[in-house]
């Protein structure tokens, strides 16, 4: 993995972003950007932003040919959680977990 970018503490559940990560894994970077651009999901914007950052890192490190870079590693890991209490029936409370995720994109 020559060039990588991370989006840490993304305010979205990892479960919502993983199917989008599966769409672009193994594709050329330009093709992956086109796929993400036309996805209606909010997680696609975050993944697209991370992929653009990885491409910028490759350009900054003087990659030989930017058009032939391939997305070899896309990981979406769970991050920390905000835990909030919500009133529930019969005087009880339930816990709401506001989830975060860490998005990693690797190009080669």
Backbone as XML, in Angstrom:
<?xml version="1.0"?>
<chain id="A" units="angstrom">
  <residue number="1" name="UNK">
    <atom name="N" x="0.843" y="-1.168" z="0.000"/>
    <atom name="CA" x="0.000" y="0.000" z="0.000"/>
    <atom name="C" x="0.894" y="1.239" z="0.000"/>
  </residue>
  <residue number="2" name="UNK">
    <atom name="N" x="0.989" y="1.887" z="-1.132"/>
    <atom name="CA" x="1.908" y="3.000" z="-1.251"/>
    <atom name="C" x="1.313" y="4.307" z="-0.731"/>
  </residue>
  <residue number="3" name="UNK">
    <atom name="N" x="0.056" y="4.545" z="-1.008"/>
    <atom name="CA" x="-0.566" y="5.820" z="-0.643"/>
    <atom name="C" x="-1.861" y="5.553" z="0.111"/>
  </residue>
  <residue number="4" name="UNK">
    <atom name="N" x="-2.044" y="6.234" z="1.238"/>
    <atom name="CA" x="-3.252" y="5.994" z="2.005"/>
    <atom name="C" x="-3.775" y="7.280" z="2.624"/>
  </residue>
  <residue number="5" name="UNK">
    <atom name="N" x="-5.033" y="7.243" z="3.010"/>
    <atom name="CA" x="-5.667" y="8.356" z="3.698"/>
    <atom name="C" x="-6.639" y="7.781" z="4.717"/>
  </residue>
  <residue number="6" name="UNK">
    <atom name="N" x="-6.842" y="8.530" z="5.789"/>
    <atom name="CA" x="-7.752" y="8.099" z="6.846"/>
    <atom name="C" x="-8.739" y="9.218" z="7.152"/>
  </residue>
  <residue number="7" name="UNK">
    <atom name="N" x="-9.966" y="8.833" z="7.388"/>
    <atom name="CA" x="-10.977" y="9.763" z="7.877"/>
    <atom name="C" x="-11.386" y="9.193" z="9.226"/>
  </residue>
  <residue number="8" name="UNK">
    <atom name="N" x="-10.844" y="9.756" z="10.280"/>
    <atom name="CA" x="-11.110" y="9.230" z="11.608"/>
    <atom name="C" x="-12.256" y="10.006" z="12.252"/>
  </residue>
  <residue number="9" name="UNK">
    <atom name="N" x="-12.992" y="9.315" z="13.083"/>
    <atom name="CA" x="-14.120" y="9.881" z="13.818"/>
    <atom name="C" x="-15.193" y="10.437" z="12.888"/>
  </residue>
  <residue number="10" name="UNK">
    <atom name="N" x="-15.463" y="9.707" z="11.809"/>
    <atom name="CA" x="-16.549" y="10.093" z="10.897"/>
    <atom name="C" x="-17.865" y="9.861" z="11.629"/>
  </residue>
  <residue number="11" name="UNK">
    <atom name="N" x="-18.744" y="10.810" z="11.597"/>
    <atom name="CA" x="-19.976" y="10.758" z="12.386"/>
    <atom name="C" x="-21.053" y="9.969" z="11.641"/>
  </residue>
  <residue number="12" name="UNK">
    <atom name="N" x="-20.761" y="8.696" z="11.387"/>
    <atom name="CA" x="-21.693" y="7.797" z="10.728"/>
    <atom name="C" x="-21.351" y="6.386" z="11.185"/>
  </residue>
  <residue number="13" name="UNK">
    <atom name="N" x="-22.330" y="5.537" z="11.245"/>
    <atom name="CA" x="-22.106" y="4.161" z="11.655"/>
    <atom name="C" x="-21.308" y="3.426" z="10.577"/>
  </residue>
  <residue number="14" name="UNK">
    <atom name="N" x="-20.384" y="2.579" z="11.004"/>
    <atom name="CA" x="-19.562" y="1.825" z="10.057"/>
    <atom name="C" x="-20.422" y="0.900" z="9.205"/>
  </residue>
  <residue number="15" name="UNK">
    <atom name="N" x="-21.510" y="0.450" z="9.766"/>
    <atom name="CA" x="-22.399" y="-0.472" z="9.072"/>
    <atom name="C" x="-23.035" y="0.166" z="7.827"/>
  </residue>
  <residue number="16" name="UNK">
    <atom name="N" x="-23.186" y="1.470" z="7.837"/>
    <atom name="CA" x="-23.791" y="2.168" z="6.698"/>
    <atom name="C" x="-22.786" y="2.421" z="5.571"/>
  </residue>
  <residue number="17" name="UNK">
    <atom name="N" x="-21.500" y="2.418" z="5.905"/>
    <atom name="CA" x="-20.477" y="2.756" z="4.909"/>
    <atom name="C" x="-19.865" y="1.503" z="4.285"/>
  </residue>
  <residue number="18" name="UNK">
    <atom name="N" x="-19.889" y="0.373" z="4.995"/>
    <atom name="CA" x="-19.238" y="-0.839" z="4.493"/>
    <atom name="C" x="-19.746" y="-1.313" z="3.133"/>
  </residue>
  <residue number="19" name="UNK">
    <atom name="N" x="-21.061" y="-1.296" z="2.853"/>
    <atom name="CA" x="-21.491" y="-1.715" z="1.509"/>
    <atom name="C" x="-20.931" y="-0.826" z="0.402"/>
  </residue>
  <residue number="20" name="UNK">
    <atom name="N" x="-20.744" y="0.461" z="0.680"/>
    <atom name="CA" x="-20.155" y="1.372" z="-0.301"/>
    <atom name="C" x="-18.669" y="1.071" z="-0.490"/>
  </residue>
  <residue number="21" name="UNK">
    <atom name="N" x="-17.998" y="0.700" z="0.595"/>
    <atom name="CA" x="-16.583" y="0.342" z="0.505"/>
    <atom name="C" x="-16.405" y="-0.918" z="-0.339"/>
  </residue>
  <residue number="22" name="UNK">
    <atom name="N" x="-17.349" y="-1.852" z="-0.229"/>
    <atom name="CA" x="-17.280" y="-3.075" z="-1.028"/>
    <atom name="C" x="-17.445" y="-2.781" z="-2.517"/>
  </residue>
  <residue number="23" name="UNK">
    <atom name="N" x="-18.189" y="-1.715" z="-2.838"/>
    <atom name="CA" x="-18.394" y="-1.348" z="-4.248"/>
    <atom name="C" x="-17.099" y="-0.920" z="-4.932"/>
  </residue>
  <residue number="24" name="UNK">
    <atom name="N" x="-16.222" y="-0.226" z="-4.195"/>
    <atom name="CA" x="-15.043" y="0.362" z="-4.845"/>
    <atom name="C" x="-13.768" y="-0.441" z="-4.639"/>
  </residue>
  <residue number="25" name="UNK">
    <atom name="N" x="-13.784" y="-1.434" z="-3.779"/>
    <atom name="CA" x="-12.569" y="-2.223" z="-3.518"/>
    <atom name="C" x="-12.146" y="-2.964" z="-4.788"/>
  </residue>
  <residue number="26" name="UNK">
    <atom name="N" x="-10.880" y="-2.805" z="-5.189"/>
    <atom name="CA" x="-10.352" y="-3.484" z="-6.368"/>
    <atom name="C" x="-10.546" y="-2.723" z="-7.670"/>
  </residue>
  <residue number="27" name="UNK">
    <atom name="N" x="-11.133" y="-1.547" z="-7.631"/>
    <atom name="CA" x="-11.369" y="-0.756" z="-8.844"/>
    <atom name="C" x="-10.250" y="0.273" z="-9.021"/>
  </residue>
  <residue number="28" name="UNK">
    <atom name="N" x="-10.141" y="0.807" z="-10.224"/>
    <atom name="CA" x="-9.242" y="1.932" z="-10.448"/>
    <atom name="C" x="-9.778" y="3.148" z="-9.700"/>
  </residue>
  <residue number="29" name="UNK">
    <atom name="N" x="-8.893" y="4.029" z="-9.294"/>
    <atom name="CA" x="-9.296" y="5.159" z="-8.451"/>
    <atom name="C" x="-10.288" y="6.084" z="-9.171"/>
  </residue>
  <residue number="30" name="UNK">
    <atom name="N" x="-10.058" y="6.340" z="-10.459"/>
    <atom name="CA" x="-10.979" y="7.210" z="-11.206"/>
    <atom name="C" x="-12.353" y="6.574" z="-11.335"/>
  </residue>
  <residue number="31" name="UNK">
    <atom name="N" x="-12.375" y="5.285" z="-11.572"/>
    <atom name="CA" x="-13.642" y="4.555" z="-11.689"/>
    <atom name="C" x="-14.376" y="4.540" z="-10.346"/>
  </residue>
  <residue number="32" name="UNK">
    <atom name="N" x="-13.616" y="4.389" z="-9.262"/>
    <atom name="CA" x="-14.212" y="4.381" z="-7.925"/>
    <atom name="C" x="-14.831" y="5.738" z="-7.593"/>
  </residue>
  <residue number="33" name="UNK">
    <atom name="N" x="-14.169" y="6.815" z="-8.008"/>
    <atom name="CA" x="-14.737" y="8.160" z="-7.792"/>
    <atom name="C" x="-16.040" y="8.332" z="-8.554"/>
  </residue>
  <residue number="34" name="UNK">
    <atom name="N" x="-16.085" y="7.807" z="-9.790"/>
    <atom name="CA" x="-17.319" y="7.896" z="-10.575"/>
    <atom name="C" x="-18.450" y="7.110" z="-9.926"/>
  </residue>
  <residue number="35" name="UNK">
    <atom name="N" x="-18.133" y="5.947" z="-9.386"/>
    <atom name="CA" x="-19.151" y="5.134" z="-8.722"/>
    <atom name="C" x="-19.706" y="5.875" z="-7.509"/>
  </residue>
  <residue number="36" name="UNK">
    <atom name="N" x="-18.813" y="6.449" z="-6.703"/>
    <atom name="CA" x="-19.255" y="7.120" z="-5.479"/>
    <atom name="C" x="-20.009" y="8.416" z="-5.761"/>
  </residue>
  <residue number="37" name="UNK">
    <atom name="N" x="-19.644" y="9.076" z="-6.853"/>
    <atom name="CA" x="-20.269" y="10.357" z="-7.165"/>
    <atom name="C" x="-21.778" y="10.212" z="-7.381"/>
  </residue>
  <residue number="38" name="UNK">
    <atom name="N" x="-22.206" y="9.071" z="-7.911"/>
    <atom name="CA" x="-23.620" y="8.889" z="-8.233"/>
    <atom name="C" x="-24.377" y="8.055" z="-7.202"/>
  </residue>
  <residue number="39" name="UNK">
    <atom name="N" x="-23.768" y="7.809" z="-6.062"/>
    <atom name="CA" x="-24.474" y="7.121" z="-4.982"/>
    <atom name="C" x="-25.211" y="8.156" z="-4.130"/>
  </residue>
  <residue number="40" name="UNK">
    <atom name="N" x="-26.459" y="7.896" z="-3.749"/>
    <atom name="CA" x="-27.227" y="8.897" z="-3.001"/>
    <atom name="C" x="-26.940" y="8.913" z="-1.502"/>
  </residue>
  <residue number="41" name="UNK">
    <atom name="N" x="-26.060" y="8.061" z="-1.006"/>
    <atom name="CA" x="-25.853" y="7.922" z="0.427"/>
    <atom name="C" x="-24.906" y="8.980" z="0.976"/>
  </residue>
  <residue number="42" name="UNK">
    <atom name="N" x="-25.114" y="9.321" z="2.241"/>
    <atom name="CA" x="-24.249" y="10.294" z="2.909"/>
    <atom name="C" x="-22.849" y="9.713" z="3.119"/>
  </residue>
  <residue number="43" name="UNK">
    <atom name="N" x="-22.767" y="8.407" z="3.342"/>
    <atom name="CA" x="-21.478" y="7.758" z="3.527"/>
    <atom name="C" x="-20.625" y="7.785" z="2.272"/>
  </residue>
  <residue number="44" name="UNK">
    <atom name="N" x="-21.274" y="7.859" z="1.109"/>
    <atom name="CA" x="-20.531" y="7.933" z="-0.153"/>
    <atom name="C" x="-19.746" y="9.242" z="-0.228"/>
  </residue>
  <residue number="45" name="UNK">
    <atom name="N" x="-20.317" y="10.325" z="0.328"/>
    <atom name="CA" x="-19.591" y="11.602" z="0.337"/>
    <atom name="C" x="-18.334" y="11.491" z="1.192"/>
  </residue>
  <residue number="46" name="UNK">
    <atom name="N" x="-18.453" y="10.832" z="2.322"/>
    <atom name="CA" x="-17.300" y="10.681" z="3.227"/>
    <atom name="C" x="-16.224" y="9.791" z="2.608"/>
  </residue>
  <residue number="47" name="UNK">
    <atom name="N" x="-16.656" y="8.712" z="1.956"/>
    <atom name="CA" x="-15.725" y="7.806" z="1.304"/>
    <atom name="C" x="-15.055" y="8.494" z="0.115"/>
  </residue>
  <residue number="48" name="UNK">
    <atom name="N" x="-15.818" y="9.291" z="-0.615"/>
    <atom name="CA" x="-15.272" y="10.037" z="-1.755"/>
    <atom name="C" x="-14.231" y="11.047" z="-1.282"/>
  </residue>
  <residue number="49" name="UNK">
    <atom name="N" x="-14.514" y="11.705" z="-0.182"/>
    <atom name="CA" x="-13.582" y="12.677" z="0.373"/>
    <atom name="C" x="-12.265" y="12.004" z="0.779"/>
  </residue>
  <residue number="50" name="UNK">
    <atom name="N" x="-12.362" y="10.815" z="1.369"/>
    <atom name="CA" x="-11.165" y="10.081" z="1.781"/>
    <atom name="C" x="-10.371" y="9.586" z="0.578"/>
  </residue>
  <residue number="51" name="UNK">
    <atom name="N" x="-11.077" y="9.139" z="-0.454"/>
    <atom name="CA" x="-10.412" y="8.679" z="-1.678"/>
    <atom name="C" x="-9.697" y="9.832" z="-2.383"/>
  </residue>
  <residue number="52" name="UNK">
    <atom name="N" x="-10.335" y="10.988" z="-2.411"/>
    <atom name="CA" x="-9.684" y="12.176" z="-3.000"/>
    <atom name="C" x="-8.431" y="12.560" z="-2.205"/>
  </residue>
  <residue number="53" name="UNK">
    <atom name="N" x="-8.488" y="12.413" z="-0.896"/>
    <atom name="CA" x="-7.332" y="12.711" z="-0.055"/>
    <atom name="C" x="-6.185" y="11.742" z="-0.343"/>
  </residue>
  <residue number="54" name="UNK">
    <atom name="N" x="-6.509" y="10.456" z="-0.540"/>
    <atom name="CA" x="-5.476" y="9.474" z="-0.877"/>
    <atom name="C" x="-4.848" y="9.791" z="-2.232"/>
  </residue>
  <residue number="55" name="UNK">
    <atom name="N" x="-5.670" y="10.220" z="-3.199"/>
    <atom name="CA" x="-5.136" y="10.620" z="-4.509"/>
    <atom name="C" x="-4.241" y="11.845" z="-4.386"/>
  </residue>
  <residue number="56" name="UNK">
    <atom name="N" x="-4.632" y="12.785" z="-3.531"/>
    <atom name="CA" x="-3.810" y="13.976" z="-3.322"/>
    <atom name="C" x="-2.489" y="13.606" z="-2.652"/>
  </residue>
  <residue number="57" name="UNK">
    <atom name="N" x="-2.534" y="12.631" z="-1.746"/>
    <atom name="CA" x="-1.289" y="12.161" z="-1.116"/>
    <atom name="C" x="-0.376" y="11.518" z="-2.148"/>
  </residue>
  <residue number="58" name="UNK">
    <atom name="N" x="-0.960" y="10.781" z="-3.083"/>
    <atom name="CA" x="-0.169" y="10.160" z="-4.146"/>
    <atom name="C" x="0.457" y="11.232" z="-5.045"/>
  </residue>
  <residue number="59" name="UNK">
    <atom name="N" x="-0.323" y="12.252" z="-5.358"/>
    <atom name="CA" x="0.197" y="13.334" z="-6.201"/>
    <atom name="C" x="1.295" y="14.105" z="-5.475"/>
  </residue>
  <residue number="60" name="UNK">
    <atom name="N" x="1.111" y="14.285" z="-4.174"/>
    <atom name="CA" x="2.088" y="15.011" z="-3.378"/>
    <atom name="C" x="3.406" y="14.251" z="-3.286"/>
  </residue>
  <residue number="61" name="UNK">
    <atom name="N" x="3.322" y="12.918" z="-3.271"/>
    <atom name="CA" x="4.529" y="12.099" z="-3.211"/>
    <atom name="C" x="5.066" y="11.753" z="-4.588"/>
  </residue>
  <residue number="62" name="UNK">
    <atom name="N" x="4.575" y="12.432" z="-5.588"/>
    <atom name="CA" x="5.048" y="12.298" z="-6.961"/>
    <atom name="C" x="4.858" y="10.877" z="-7.504"/>
  </residue>
  <residue number="63" name="UNK">
    <atom name="N" x="3.621" y="10.389" z="-7.454"/>
    <atom name="CA" x="3.318" y="9.067" z="-8.013"/>
    <atom name="C" x="3.543" y="9.103" z="-9.514"/>
  </residue>
  <residue number="64" name="UNK">
    <atom name="N" x="4.040" y="8.026" z="-10.059"/>
    <atom name="CA" x="4.407" y="7.982" z="-11.476"/>
    <atom name="C" x="3.195" y="8.186" z="-12.389"/>
  </residue>
  <residue number="65" name="UNK">
    <atom name="N" x="2.140" y="7.421" z="-12.181"/>
    <atom name="CA" x="0.962" y="7.558" z="-13.038"/>
    <atom name="C" x="-0.289" y="7.490" z="-12.167"/>
  </residue>
  <residue number="66" name="UNK">
    <atom name="N" x="-0.924" y="8.616" z="-12.004"/>
    <atom name="CA" x="-2.098" y="8.713" z="-11.137"/>
    <atom name="C" x="-3.316" y="7.997" z="-11.726"/>
  </residue>
  <residue number="67" name="UNK">
    <atom name="N" x="-3.341" y="7.827" z="-13.046"/>
    <atom name="CA" x="-4.514" y="7.236" z="-13.695"/>
    <atom name="C" x="-4.553" y="5.714" z="-13.556"/>
  </residue>
  <residue number="68" name="UNK">
    <atom name="N" x="-3.446" y="5.116" z="-13.142"/>
    <atom name="CA" x="-3.411" y="3.661" z="-13.011"/>
    <atom name="C" x="-3.392" y="3.204" z="-11.559"/>
  </residue>
  <residue number="69" name="UNK">
    <atom name="N" x="-3.684" y="4.122" z="-10.630"/>
    <atom name="CA" x="-3.732" y="3.732" z="-9.223"/>
    <atom name="C" x="-4.999" y="2.930" z="-8.949"/>
  </residue>
  <residue number="70" name="UNK">
    <atom name="N" x="-4.846" y="1.886" z="-8.154"/>
    <atom name="CA" x="-5.972" y="1.003" z="-7.858"/>
    <atom name="C" x="-6.283" y="1.049" z="-6.362"/>
  </residue>
  <residue number="71" name="UNK">
    <atom name="N" x="-7.543" y="0.977" z="-6.033"/>
    <atom name="CA" x="-7.980" y="0.949" z="-4.639"/>
    <atom name="C" x="-7.775" y="-0.478" z="-4.139"/>
  </residue>
  <residue number="72" name="UNK">
    <atom name="N" x="-6.742" y="-0.691" z="-3.331"/>
    <atom name="CA" x="-6.438" y="-2.045" z="-2.868"/>
    <atom name="C" x="-6.976" y="-2.310" z="-1.470"/>
  </residue>
  <residue number="73" name="UNK">
    <atom name="N" x="-7.119" y="-1.279" z="-0.663"/>
    <atom name="CA" x="-7.556" y="-1.480" z="0.712"/>
    <atom name="C" x="-8.570" y="-0.418" z="1.092"/>
  </residue>
  <residue number="74" name="UNK">
    <atom name="N" x="-9.766" y="-0.850" z="1.428"/>
    <atom name="CA" x="-10.786" y="0.049" z="1.966"/>
    <atom name="C" x="-11.320" y="-0.619" z="3.216"/>
  </residue>
  <residue number="75" name="UNK">
    <atom name="N" x="-11.094" y="0.017" z="4.348"/>
    <atom name="CA" x="-11.578" y="-0.531" z="5.616"/>
    <atom name="C" x="-12.452" y="0.504" z="6.300"/>
  </residue>
  <residue number="76" name="UNK">
    <atom name="N" x="-13.527" y="0.040" z="6.874"/>
    <atom name="CA" x="-14.383" y="0.903" z="7.682"/>
    <atom name="C" x="-14.507" y="0.234" z="9.039"/>
  </residue>
  <residue number="77" name="UNK">
    <atom name="N" x="-13.831" y="0.800" z="10.015"/>
    <atom name="CA" x="-13.815" y="0.234" z="11.360"/>
    <atom name="C" x="-14.697" y="1.077" z="12.277"/>
  </residue>
  <residue number="78" name="UNK">
    <atom name="N" x="-15.200" y="0.449" z="13.295"/>
    <atom name="CA" x="-16.006" y="1.167" z="14.275"/>
    <atom name="C" x="-15.126" y="2.055" z="15.138"/>
  </residue>
  <residue number="79" name="UNK">
    <atom name="N" x="-15.649" y="3.195" z="15.506"/>
    <atom name="CA" x="-14.933" y="4.112" z="16.381"/>
    <atom name="C" x="-15.611" y="4.177" z="17.736"/>
  </residue>
  <residue number="80" name="UNK">
    <atom name="N" x="-15.378" y="5.235" z="18.477"/>
    <atom name="CA" x="-16.024" y="5.374" z="19.781"/>
    <atom name="C" x="-17.511" y="5.689" z="19.643"/>
  </residue>
  <residue number="81" name="UNK">
    <atom name="N" x="-18.211" y="5.676" z="20.760"/>
    <atom name="CA" x="-19.647" y="5.943" z="20.734"/>
    <atom name="C" x="-19.994" y="6.992" z="21.774"/>
  </residue>
  <residue number="82" name="UNK">
    <atom name="N" x="-20.917" y="7.878" z="21.406"/>
    <atom name="CA" x="-21.572" y="8.717" z="22.405"/>
    <atom name="C" x="-22.710" y="7.894" z="22.962"/>
  </residue>
  <residue number="83" name="UNK">
    <atom name="N" x="-22.846" y="7.845" z="24.253"/>
    <atom name="CA" x="-23.974" y="7.121" z="24.842"/>
    <atom name="C" x="-24.922" y="8.120" z="25.474"/>
  </residue>
  <residue number="84" name="UNK">
    <atom name="N" x="-26.170" y="8.074" z="25.051"/>
    <atom name="CA" x="-27.188" y="8.992" z="25.537"/>
    <atom name="C" x="-28.341" y="8.190" z="26.122"/>
  </residue>
  <residue number="85" name="UNK">
    <atom name="N" x="-29.018" y="8.767" z="27.088"/>
    <atom name="CA" x="-30.177" y="8.111" z="27.688"/>
    <atom name="C" x="-31.449" y="8.719" z="27.094"/>
  </residue>
  <residue number="86" name="UNK">
    <atom name="N" x="-32.420" y="7.861" z="26.850"/>
    <atom name="CA" x="-33.696" y="8.293" z="26.295"/>
    <atom name="C" x="-34.810" y="7.757" z="27.190"/>
  </residue>
  <residue number="87" name="UNK">
    <atom name="N" x="-35.777" y="8.582" z="27.545"/>
    <atom name="CA" x="-36.876" y="8.089" z="28.375"/>
    <atom name="C" x="-37.626" y="6.966" z="27.679"/>
  </residue>
  <residue number="88" name="UNK">
    <atom name="N" x="-38.004" y="5.987" z="28.459"/>
    <atom name="CA" x="-38.685" y="4.819" z="27.930"/>
    <atom name="C" x="-39.935" y="4.561" z="28.761"/>
  </residue>
  <residue number="89" name="UNK">
    <atom name="N" x="-40.678" y="3.573" z="28.389"/>
    <atom name="CA" x="-41.939" y="3.286" z="29.058"/>
    <atom name="C" x="-41.725" y="2.857" z="30.509"/>
  </residue>
  <residue number="90" name="UNK">
    <atom name="N" x="-42.719" y="3.078" z="31.334"/>
    <atom name="CA" x="-42.763" y="2.658" z="32.737"/>
    <atom name="C" x="-41.603" y="3.205" z="33.548"/>
  </residue>
  <residue number="91" name="UNK">
    <atom name="N" x="-41.183" y="4.429" z="33.254"/>
    <atom name="CA" x="-40.159" y="5.080" z="34.065"/>
    <atom name="C" x="-38.745" y="4.598" z="33.836"/>
  </residue>
  <residue number="92" name="UNK">
    <atom name="N" x="-38.544" y="3.775" z="32.826"/>
    <atom name="CA" x="-37.199" y="3.271" z="32.546"/>
    <atom name="C" x="-36.501" y="4.181" z="31.529"/>
  </residue>
  <residue number="93" name="UNK">
    <atom name="N" x="-35.283" y="3.841" z="31.223"/>
    <atom name="CA" x="-34.519" y="4.577" z="30.217"/>
    <atom name="C" x="-33.810" y="3.581" z="29.309"/>
  </residue>
  <residue number="94" name="UNK">
    <atom name="N" x="-33.644" y="3.956" z="28.057"/>
    <atom name="CA" x="-32.886" y="3.121" z="27.136"/>
    <atom name="C" x="-31.672" y="3.904" z="26.657"/>
  </residue>
  <residue number="95" name="UNK">
    <atom name="N" x="-30.637" y="3.170" z="26.294"/>
    <atom name="CA" x="-29.378" y="3.798" z="25.877"/>
    <atom name="C" x="-29.369" y="3.950" z="24.369"/>
  </residue>
  <residue number="96" name="UNK">
    <atom name="N" x="-29.098" y="5.152" z="23.895"/>
    <atom name="CA" x="-28.881" y="5.405" z="22.468"/>
    <atom name="C" x="-27.384" y="5.473" z="22.247"/>
  </residue>
  <residue number="97" name="UNK">
    <atom name="N" x="-26.901" y="4.740" z="21.257"/>
    <atom name="CA" x="-25.478" y="4.767" z="20.935"/>
    <atom name="C" x="-25.285" y="5.535" z="19.645"/>
  </residue>
  <residue number="98" name="UNK">
    <atom name="N" x="-24.668" y="6.698" z="19.741"/>
    <atom name="CA" x="-24.344" y="7.502" z="18.563"/>
    <atom name="C" x="-22.966" y="7.055" z="18.096"/>
  </residue>
  <residue number="99" name="UNK">
    <atom name="N" x="-22.939" y="6.332" z="16.986"/>
    <atom name="CA" x="-21.716" y="5.656" z="16.573"/>
    <atom name="C" x="-20.835" y="6.509" z="15.658"/>
  </residue>
  <residue number="100" name="UNK">
    <atom name="N" x="-19.534" y="6.278" z="15.763"/>
    <atom name="CA" x="-18.527" y="6.886" z="14.902"/>
    <atom name="C" x="-17.850" y="5.766" z="14.116"/>
  </residue>
  <residue number="101" name="UNK">
    <atom name="N" x="-17.097" y="6.138" z="13.080"/>
    <atom name="CA" x="-16.340" y="5.135" z="12.343"/>
    <atom name="C" x="-15.026" y="5.747" z="11.859"/>
  </residue>
  <residue number="102" name="UNK">
    <atom name="N" x="-14.092" y="4.863" z="11.569"/>
    <atom name="CA" x="-12.803" y="5.253" z="11.003"/>
    <atom name="C" x="-12.743" y="4.650" z="9.598"/>
  </residue>
  <residue number="103" name="UNK">
    <atom name="N" x="-12.512" y="5.500" z="8.599"/>
    <atom name="CA" x="-12.474" y="5.059" z="7.197"/>
    <atom name="C" x="-11.017" y="5.123" z="6.724"/>
  </residue>
  <residue number="104" name="UNK">
    <atom name="N" x="-10.508" y="3.994" z="6.203"/>
    <atom name="CA" x="-9.136" y="3.916" z="5.691"/>
    <atom name="C" x="-9.190" y="3.546" z="4.209"/>
  </residue>
  <residue number="105" name="UNK">
    <atom name="N" x="-8.463" y="4.284" z="3.378"/>
    <atom name="CA" x="-8.402" y="3.986" z="1.941"/>
    <atom name="C" x="-6.940" y="3.860" z="1.553"/>
  </residue>
  <residue number="106" name="UNK">
    <atom name="N" x="-6.588" y="2.785" z="0.870"/>
    <atom name="CA" x="-5.214" y="2.576" z="0.422"/>
    <atom name="C" x="-5.155" y="2.392" z="-1.089"/>
  </residue>
  <residue number="107" name="UNK">
    <atom name="N" x="-4.236" y="3.080" z="-1.735"/>
    <atom name="CA" x="-4.045" y="3.000" z="-3.192"/>
    <atom name="C" x="-2.689" y="2.395" z="-3.495"/>
  </residue>
  <residue number="108" name="UNK">
    <atom name="N" x="-2.615" y="1.722" z="-4.623"/>
    <atom name="CA" x="-1.330" y="1.158" z="-5.045"/>
    <atom name="C" x="-1.230" y="1.166" z="-6.545"/>
  </residue>
</chain>
